[in-house]
Amino acid sequence: MKSISISIIIFGLLVLPTGYTLQDSKSEWTDLFNGEDLTGWNIHGTEKWYVDNGELVCESGPDKEYGYLATEKAFTDFELSVDFKQESNGNSGVFFRSSIEGVRITGWQAEVAPPGRDTGGIYESYGRGWLVRIPDEKEDILKMGEWNTMVIRVTDDQVTTWLNGEKMIELEDEKIGAATGVIALQIHDGGGIKVRWKNIKIRNL
């Protein structure tokens, strides 16, 4: 077993039993969320963002509008891992290589949504709309009301997402390849949304 593992590492790829592949990188994982407060993040909009029991919570406010929590730093090539639990509705998402002014965000979103609504697919905000939806047979990978783990890998013009260890989509797009920007969590408009987040980690590729 030891010799097999060494051979895999030499090729720069470690394949886990779940099917998720860790790309070789000299960078260590860094916490984007410290479990205590919103240091390193900026709130956009009037919806609620707060820390509860070491978890980051997004919740619709009385305005029932879009809301975002965006990193202060921009990221280009990276792997992002995040755990989320949809307590109510769950229409949210993780934006990457995006720019934001007020509550107008331009960029790309890895969808987080209720069952049957393409969690792990990629949507372009204020642009082309859906770039790729997930296959219908993968809709049952999402565990509504339980903790899920999403991994997003963005390198050059390629995007790959995994949900609970299963690959959801692969996308190659020239417009994404030319962009850089912040990472942002979303609250969709319409009200009634509550999502918990934890273990938000990133490493540069």
C-alpha positions, 0 to 999 in steps of 0.5 A: 500500500505504501508504494502505491500511495507514493506513486500516486503522489508522484503524479500529483493526484490523490484519489479519495474513495468518494471520487473527489480528487485533490490537485497537487499544490504547494499551498496549505488550506487557509480558513476564510471563516474564523468561527468567531466573527466576520473578520475578512468579509464585507456585508452587502445589503440588509439581510442578516449575517451572523455567527452562532455556535461557531457557525456562519448563518445567513438569514433573510431580513425584513427587506427580503432582498438579495444579500451577499457576504464577500471576501475582502481579498480577490482570488483567481486559481483556487480550491474552496471547500465549504460545509453548508446546511439549509435550515429553511428554503436554502436558496443561496450560492457561492460566487467566485471571481466576482465583483460587487457593488451594493447588491449587484454582483457580476460573476459566477455562482456555484448554486446552493438551492433546494432539492431539484434546483441544480446545487453545484451547477454554475450560473452567470449573474448579470450575464448569460444565466445558466452555463451548466446545470447538474444532471437530473440523476445527481439531484439526490446527492444534496441532503436537505436539512443536513450538512453537505460539503461542496468543493469548487476548483477554479483554474484558468478557464476551468471550473469543477464542482463536487457535492458530498464527494461526487463530481457535479459539473466540469466547465471550460469557459473563456470569459471565466478564464479572463476574470478574477475577483472576490468569493461571496456567499449569497442570500436569494431574494424572496425571504424565508431563507436560512443557511448555516456555513462552516469549515470555509477553507481555501488554497491557492493553486 
